Amino acid sequence: MASVTSRPLITCLMAALGFVANSVAAQDIVRCKDTRGAITYQPSPCPDRTEESRPRIATSYPEPNTAESQRIFEREAAVDKRLEARRDREMQEQQMREARAEREAERLRLEQIAAQQQQYAIGYPLWRGYGPARPVQHLPRHSAQGYLR
């Protein structure tokens, strides 16, 4: 039964401690400037031979502009999308360049192999001294009645 009665007491003490912490945080800040020009900010009054002032520090702020922040987020998302598309394009171009280089290397390798192989030339016998021999086809001659047999 002792724990039941101590629980409200602990709750009250915690609430009082929270109020005290808030009042300490809400104290005025004092700006102190000494004779050499050094500036310090402190919660207590300034010591002797210093210039004292109390700057205005905002304790409440306006509501955030959600429409503007949403517009900015959308614009950044569009920029990210464009950058990602550009990166994909550049990656695809790089892959195409690498594939072209591989094809060129393969072509050069095949040319080198062909250059190392023995070469042959085809020669034809001359026909009546005018060039290579040609096969002769005997075709029927034409007549007025048609083909002769």
Backbone bond lengths (Angstrom), bond angles and torsions (degrees), N, CA, C in turn:
res aa  C-N    CA-C-N  psi(-1)  N-CA   C-N-CA  omega(-1)  CA-C   N-CA-C  phi
1 M - - - 1.439 - - 1.521 111.13 -
2 A 1.337 116.48 -23.24 1.458 120.07 -178.98 1.518 110.93 -67.60
3 S 1.351 117.55 -32.58 1.451 120.12 -179.59 1.518 111.80 -69.53
4 V 1.322 118.32 -29.13 1.459 121.80 -179.85 1.525 110.15 -69.82
5 T 1.328 118.22 -40.02 1.456 120.45 -179.00 1.522 111.84 -77.34
6 S 1.328 119.10 -28.22 1.467 121.08 -179.42 1.521 111.68 -77.46
7 R 1.320 117.54 -22.74 1.456 120.80 -179.01 1.536 111.88 -64.43
8 P 1.329 121.45 -46.95 1.466 120.11 176.55 1.526 111.90 -63.98
9 L 1.326 117.12 -33.60 1.464 120.34 179.42 1.531 110.51 -65.60
10 I 1.328 116.08 -43.77 1.474 120.41 178.84 1.529 110.01 -64.12
11 T 1.316 116.60 -38.99 1.457 120.58 179.15 1.521 110.86 -63.64
12 C 1.313 117.37 -43.18 1.473 121.59 178.63 1.530 110.77 -64.27
13 L 1.333 116.89 -41.94 1.461 120.28 179.20 1.530 111.33 -63.96
14 M 1.323 116.74 -40.77 1.466 120.12 178.54 1.528 111.16 -64.46
15 A 1.311 117.45 -40.12 1.466 121.31 178.27 1.528 110.19 -64.87
16 A 1.319 117.49 -42.65 1.464 120.62 179.34 1.521 110.41 -64.72
17 L 1.325 116.76 -39.96 1.463 120.74 178.11 1.531 110.30 -63.31
18 G 1.329 118.11 -39.26 1.464 121.83 177.30 1.513 111.66 -63.34
19 F 1.340 118.40 -40.85 1.464 121.07 178.64 1.517 111.32 -65.58
20 V 1.321 116.76 -39.79 1.468 120.76 179.07 1.528 109.84 -65.11
21 A 1.345 117.17 -41.32 1.468 120.57 -179.95 1.517 110.52 -64.34
22 N 1.333 117.42 -37.79 1.460 120.44 178.37 1.512 111.73 -67.25
23 S 1.334 117.44 -38.46 1.461 119.66 -179.60 1.528 110.53 -69.31
24 V 1.335 118.04 -34.44 1.459 121.07 177.64 1.531 109.25 -67.39
25 A 1.333 117.23 -41.27 1.454 120.64 -179.12 1.518 111.71 -69.03
26 A 1.338 117.47 -26.54 1.456 120.88 -177.63 1.522 112.46 -88.24
27 Q 1.322 119.01 2.31 1.460 121.19 179.24 1.514 110.33 -62.08
28 D 1.322 114.86 157.00 1.461 120.06 177.73 1.521 110.12 -71.54
29 I 1.296 114.46 146.20 1.461 121.53 175.21 1.526 106.31 -97.87
30 V 1.321 115.83 135.21 1.462 121.09 -178.28 1.518 108.34 -108.56
31 R 1.343 115.54 132.54 1.476 121.51 177.48 1.519 106.93 -101.10
32 C 1.333 114.72 123.04 1.462 120.09 -177.91 1.521 109.52 -116.91
33 K 1.333 115.49 133.94 1.469 121.12 178.09 1.516 107.33 -124.64
34 D 1.347 117.02 118.91 1.456 120.15 -177.90 1.526 110.36 -85.32
35 T 1.334 116.31 -177.28 1.470 121.69 -174.64 1.521 112.50 -67.22
36 R 1.327 118.73 -25.41 1.469 121.97 178.82 1.534 112.15 -85.59
37 G 1.310 118.58 -7.04 1.455 121.85 177.63 1.518 114.03 98.66
38 A 1.318 118.66 2.58 1.462 121.63 179.26 1.528 108.89 -74.02
39 I 1.324 115.80 136.58 1.458 120.95 -177.60 1.522 109.02 -112.19
40 T 1.338 115.18 134.50 1.458 120.97 176.06 1.525 108.10 -132.52
41 Y 1.321 115.67 151.24 1.466 122.33 175.48 1.519 107.01 -116.18
42 Q 1.336 116.79 132.52 1.452 120.52 -177.48 1.525 109.47 -152.08
43 P 1.348 116.61 158.38 1.464 118.80 -179.72 1.527 113.59 -82.32
44 S 1.320 118.08 -12.40 1.471 121.25 -177.72 1.532 109.53 -104.59
45 P 1.311 117.22 162.97 1.472 120.05 179.43 1.526 111.56 -61.34
46 C 1.324 115.44 156.36 1.470 121.42 -176.62 1.526 110.05 -74.07
47 P 1.336 118.00 149.72 1.472 120.68 174.51 1.532 110.40 -71.98
48 D 1.323 116.06 175.44 1.465 121.20 -179.39 1.522 111.65 -59.86
49 R 1.335 116.17 160.06 1.467 125.17 178.51 1.539 112.45 60.33
50 T 1.268 118.32 30.12 1.457 120.99 175.23 1.513 109.12 -130.17
51 E 1.319 114.62 153.57 1.457 121.11 177.69 1.527 107.41 -91.94
52 E 1.325 116.91 129.52 1.455 121.24 -174.26 1.526 110.07 -113.55
53 S 1.353 115.59 137.71 1.461 120.38 173.29 1.520 108.40 -146.80
54 R 1.317 115.26 158.49 1.468 120.33 179.94 1.529 108.00 -117.42
55 P 1.342 116.40 103.53 1.470 119.03 -179.70 1.520 110.84 -72.21
56 R 1.310 114.61 149.96 1.464 119.56 177.45 1.524 108.48 -84.89
57 I 1.302 115.57 117.04 1.459 121.48 177.90 1.521 106.96 -113.64
58 A 1.298 115.69 125.28 1.457 120.40 -176.66 1.518 110.90 -66.58
59 T 1.319 115.30 137.04 1.461 120.37 177.06 1.520 111.10 -110.66
60 S 1.329 117.01 -14.13 1.468 119.47 176.93 1.522 107.46 -127.56
61 Y 1.295 115.11 148.02 1.461 121.03 -175.48 1.525 109.02 -128.93
62 P 1.326 117.67 152.39 1.463 119.43 179.19 1.530 111.07 -70.10
63 E 1.308 115.20 160.96 1.461 120.90 178.09 1.527 109.30 -64.86
64 P 1.322 117.86 145.70 1.468 119.17 179.14 1.534 110.63 -68.44
65 N 1.310 115.06 148.18 1.463 121.75 178.91 1.526 107.40 -85.05
66 T 1.316 116.40 93.76 1.464 120.61 -175.25 1.517 112.18 -68.83
67 A 1.330 117.36 -32.98 1.473 119.41 179.95 1.528 110.26 -65.25
68 E 1.328 116.76 -43.52 1.469 120.35 -179.80 1.523 111.08 -68.05
69 S 1.341 116.73 -41.70 1.463 118.38 179.11 1.521 110.77 -66.13
70 Q 1.340 118.16 -35.58 1.466 120.87 176.48 1.523 110.43 -64.79
71 R 1.354 116.95 -40.77 1.467 121.22 178.17 1.527 110.43 -62.18
72 I 1.317 116.53 -41.83 1.469 120.63 179.59 1.528 110.23 -65.89
73 F 1.338 117.13 -42.28 1.465 120.16 178.20 1.523 111.33 -62.11
74 E 1.329 116.78 -40.93 1.471 120.39 178.97 1.526 111.02 -65.63
75 R 1.330 116.81 -40.90 1.463 120.56 178.25 1.530 110.67 -63.58
76 E 1.331 116.77 -42.30 1.469 119.80 177.84 1.520 111.44 -65.42
77 A 1.335 117.00 -35.92 1.465 120.30 177.62 1.527 110.07 -65.82
78 A 1.346 117.02 -38.94 1.463 119.98 177.78 1.527 110.70 -65.55
79 V 1.332 117.22 -40.72 1.466 120.86 177.55 1.523 109.89 -63.28
80 D 1.325 116.96 -43.33 1.467 120.40 178.18 1.519 110.91 -61.32
81 K 1.322 116.85 -39.80 1.462 120.96 179.93 1.531 110.41 -64.93
82 R 1.340 116.58 -43.02 1.478 119.92 178.05 1.523 110.89 -64.40
83 L 1.322 117.00 -41.56 1.463 120.03 179.47 1.522 111.30 -65.17
84 E 1.326 116.59 -37.95 1.459 119.95 178.48 1.530 110.79 -67.07
85 A 1.348 116.73 -40.09 1.469 119.99 177.59 1.530 110.03 -64.43
86 R 1.323 116.33 -40.09 1.469 119.97 178.76 1.532 110.78 -64.21
87 R 1.339 115.97 -41.93 1.460 120.04 178.64 1.525 110.45 -62.88
88 D 1.332 116.93 -41.65 1.467 120.19 178.20 1.524 110.94 -63.60
89 R 1.347 116.86 -42.00 1.465 120.91 177.97 1.519 110.87 -61.42
90 E 1.327 116.25 -46.36 1.469 120.02 -179.64 1.529 111.04 -64.15
91 M 1.335 117.10 -37.05 1.456 120.06 178.40 1.529 110.41 -66.09
92 Q 1.334 116.39 -41.11 1.466 120.16 178.92 1.532 110.37 -65.38
93 E 1.343 116.92 -41.65 1.468 120.02 177.31 1.523 110.82 -62.44
94 Q 1.326 117.34 -40.51 1.463 120.94 178.73 1.524 110.51 -62.64
95 Q 1.340 117.27 -42.36 1.457 120.52 178.20 1.524 110.80 -63.55
96 M 1.339 116.89 -39.01 1.468 119.97 178.48 1.524 110.71 -65.81
97 R 1.342 117.09 -41.08 1.471 119.97 177.63 1.521 110.96 -62.51
98 E 1.335 116.42 -41.66 1.470 119.58 178.85 1.524 111.13 -64.87
99 A 1.346 117.12 -40.64 1.466 120.25 178.89 1.528 110.32 -65.35
100 R 1.340 117.42 -39.95 1.461 121.07 177.85 1.521 110.47 -63.70
101 A 1.326 117.05 -41.37 1.467 120.61 178.93 1.532 110.37 -64.28
102 E 1.340 116.74 -38.61 1.468 119.36 177.96 1.527 110.84 -65.44
103 R 1.345 116.75 -42.46 1.472 119.60 178.85 1.529 110.61 -63.84
104 E 1.320 117.23 -40.42 1.469 121.20 179.29 1.527 110.43 -64.81
105 A 1.336 116.60 -41.46 1.463 120.17 178.37 1.529 110.42 -63.82
106 E 1.324 117.54 -40.10 1.467 121.26 178.28 1.530 110.62 -65.61
107 R 1.349 116.87 -41.16 1.462 120.45 178.46 1.527 110.54 -62.64
108 L 1.328 117.16 -43.78 1.464 121.00 178.76 1.529 110.77 -63.69
109 R 1.326 116.81 -39.59 1.459 120.51 178.47 1.528 110.72 -62.81
110 L 1.332 116.87 -43.43 1.468 120.54 178.58 1.527 111.46 -65.76
111 E 1.351 117.01 -37.11 1.464 119.56 176.86 1.520 111.09 -64.72
112 Q 1.323 116.97 -39.49 1.463 120.20 178.42 1.520 110.74 -64.99
113 I 1.321 117.21 -40.97 1.465 120.48 177.92 1.524 109.85 -63.38
114 A 1.331 117.40 -42.95 1.461 121.23 179.60 1.525 111.06 -64.83
115 A 1.324 117.97 -36.46 1.458 121.10 179.25 1.531 111.48 -68.50
116 Q 1.320 117.11 -29.60 1.455 120.81 -179.67 1.525 112.27 -80.66
117 Q 1.315 117.60 -19.94 1.454 120.28 -179.20 1.527 109.82 -76.33
118 Q 1.359 115.58 155.37 1.451 121.77 -179.16 1.528 109.03 -72.48
119 Q 1.311 115.79 137.27 1.457 121.22 -177.79 1.526 109.92 -98.36
120 Y 1.299 117.15 144.23 1.457 123.17 178.57 1.524 108.53 -123.57
121 A 1.339 114.59 147.19 1.462 120.55 175.12 1.529 107.78 -118.15
122 I 1.298 116.46 140.91 1.456 121.17 -179.38 1.520 107.75 -96.98
123 G 1.335 116.19 128.14 1.458 120.63 179.30 1.522 110.93 -117.35
124 Y 1.282 117.01 140.84 1.465 122.73 178.36 1.531 108.61 -111.00
125 P 1.327 117.56 145.94 1.477 118.69 175.46 1.529 109.23 -71.00
126 L 1.306 115.24 148.79 1.460 119.80 -179.54 1.525 110.44 -75.99
127 W 1.288 118.99 146.69 1.456 125.06 178.83 1.503 108.09 -115.09
128 R 1.265 117.43 111.04 1.451 124.88 -178.89 1.522 112.24 53.03
129 G 1.263 116.98 26.51 1.450 120.62 175.85 1.514 114.78 77.06
130 Y 1.344 119.12 6.09 1.467 120.66 -177.54 1.521 113.84 -103.21
131 G 1.266 120.81 -4.42 1.456 122.20 -177.99 1.509 110.91 144.24
132 P 1.303 118.24 -163.13 1.459 121.12 -177.47 1.517 111.45 -66.92
133 A 1.326 115.46 149.44 1.463 120.64 179.83 1.514 109.80 -68.39
134 R 1.330 114.61 140.32 1.459 119.00 -179.99 1.513 108.77 -117.56
135 P 1.307 117.84 143.60 1.466 118.11 176.86 1.524 110.02 -67.97
136 V 1.292 115.52 144.30 1.458 120.85 -177.56 1.514 108.38 -106.05
137 Q 1.306 114.65 130.04 1.459 119.32 176.10 1.521 107.47 -111.84
138 H 1.298 115.39 131.20 1.457 119.70 178.13 1.510 108.17 -96.06
139 L 1.297 115.30 112.73 1.445 121.05 179.35 1.518 109.67 -103.93
140 P 1.331 118.81 148.53 1.470 119.87 176.53 1.512 110.76 -67.57
141 R 1.283 116.70 150.44 1.461 121.68 178.86 1.511 109.93 -85.87
142 H 1.281 114.60 157.18 1.466 120.27 -179.45 1.529 109.90 -89.55
143 S 1.333 113.29 149.47 1.455 119.01 172.38 1.513 108.23 -139.31
144 A 1.288 117.74 176.41 1.447 121.66 -179.11 1.503 111.01 -66.94
145 Q 1.323 119.11 -31.58 1.451 121.80 -179.03 1.547 112.01 -85.24
146 G 1.284 118.91 -5.67 1.453 121.18 -176.05 1.509 109.23 120.58
147 Y 1.269 116.37 -151.71 1.480 120.19 -178.05 1.505 110.32 -79.33
148 L 1.294 115.26 140.42 1.461 121.04 174.74 1.508 108.95 -83.66
149 R 1.295 114.83 147.97 1.453 117.21 178.68 1.455 111.95 -109.45
